[in-house]
Amino acid sequence: MNDVIKAVTRLRPSSLGLRIRPVLIQGPETEALVTSTGSIKPRPEQRSHGLLNILLMVIPSLSIGAYAANKGAGLLEEFEIFVPEDDDDD
């Protein structure tokens, strides 16, 4: 049971001095930081091409979205649902 529950000690004043009382920490966030023996896990590996991966997703997504918006605006104008007015401010 001690392997499952991790205890952190907290100092608490008492009439005879300082008494150590364990505080139980449970949940998935503690399993991500420490091992079952209580040692801290090493840092996760970092991706070296993070910016390249982001650009490879953002640029095509923006292009497809712009193409769809252009075609949608063309259809709205063709069926005369929304036609921009020409304002002459001469």
C-alpha positions as CSV (number, residue, x, y, z in Angstrom):
1,M,0.0,0.0,0.0
2,N,3.0,2.3,0.6
3,D,4.0,2.0,-3.0
4,V,0.7,3.3,-4.2
5,I,0.2,6.2,-1.8
6,K,2.9,8.9,-1.8
7,A,3.4,10.9,1.4
8,V,4.8,14.3,1.7
9,T,5.7,15.5,5.2
10,R,4.4,18.8,6.6
11,L,5.6,20.4,9.8
12,R,2.9,21.1,12.3
13,P,3.4,22.8,15.6
14,S,2.2,20.9,18.7
15,S,2.5,21.5,22.4
16,L,5.7,19.3,22.6
17,G,7.5,20.9,19.7
18,L,7.3,20.1,16.0
19,R,5.4,17.0,14.9
20,I,5.7,15.6,11.4
21,R,2.4,14.6,9.8
22,P,2.2,12.9,6.4
23,V,-0.1,14.5,3.8
24,L,-1.4,12.1,1.1
25,I,-1.2,13.1,-2.5
26,Q,-3.2,11.1,-4.9
27,G,-4.2,11.4,-8.6
28,P,-2.9,11.1,-12.1
29,E,-0.7,14.2,-11.9
30,T,1.5,12.7,-9.2
31,E,2.1,9.6,-11.3
32,A,3.4,11.8,-14.2
33,L,6.1,13.4,-11.9
34,V,7.4,10.6,-9.7
35,T,8.0,6.8,-10.0
36,S,6.5,4.2,-7.7
37,T,9.6,4.4,-5.5
38,G,9.2,8.1,-5.1
39,S,12.1,9.3,-7.3
40,I,11.5,12.2,-9.7
41,K,11.2,11.1,-13.4
42,P,13.6,12.6,-16.0
43,R,12.4,15.3,-18.3
44,P,10.6,14.1,-21.4
45,E,12.4,14.2,-24.8
46,Q,11.8,17.3,-26.8
47,R,10.9,17.3,-30.4
48,S,13.6,18.9,-32.6
49,H,11.3,19.7,-35.5
50,G,8.4,21.3,-33.6
51,L,8.2,24.5,-35.6
52,L,8.4,22.6,-38.9
53,N,5.5,20.4,-37.9
54,I,3.4,23.4,-36.9
55,L,4.1,25.1,-40.3
56,L,3.3,21.9,-42.2
57,M,-0.2,21.9,-40.5
58,V,-1.0,25.6,-40.5
59,I,-0.1,26.6,-44.0
60,P,-2.3,23.9,-45.8
61,S,-5.1,24.5,-43.3
62,L,-5.2,28.2,-44.0
63,S,-5.0,27.6,-47.8
64,I,-7.9,25.2,-47.8
65,G,-9.9,27.6,-45.6
66,A,-9.2,30.5,-47.9
67,Y,-10.1,28.5,-51.0
68,A,-13.4,27.3,-49.4
69,A,-14.3,30.9,-48.4
70,N,-13.5,32.2,-51.9
71,K,-15.8,29.5,-53.5
72,G,-18.5,30.2,-50.9
73,A,-18.4,34.0,-51.6
74,G,-18.6,33.2,-55.3
75,L,-21.6,31.1,-54.9
76,L,-23.4,33.7,-52.8
77,E,-22.8,36.3,-55.4
78,E,-23.8,34.0,-58.3
79,F,-27.2,33.2,-56.7
80,E,-27.6,36.8,-55.7
81,I,-27.9,36.0,-52.0
82,F,-25.2,38.5,-51.1
83,V,-24.0,41.0,-53.6
84,P,-21.7,43.8,-52.5
85,E,-22.9,47.2,-53.4
86,D,-20.7,49.6,-55.4
87,D,-20.5,52.9,-53.5
88,D,-19.5,55.9,-55.6
89,D,-18.0,58.6,-53.3
90,D,-17.1,61.1,-56.1
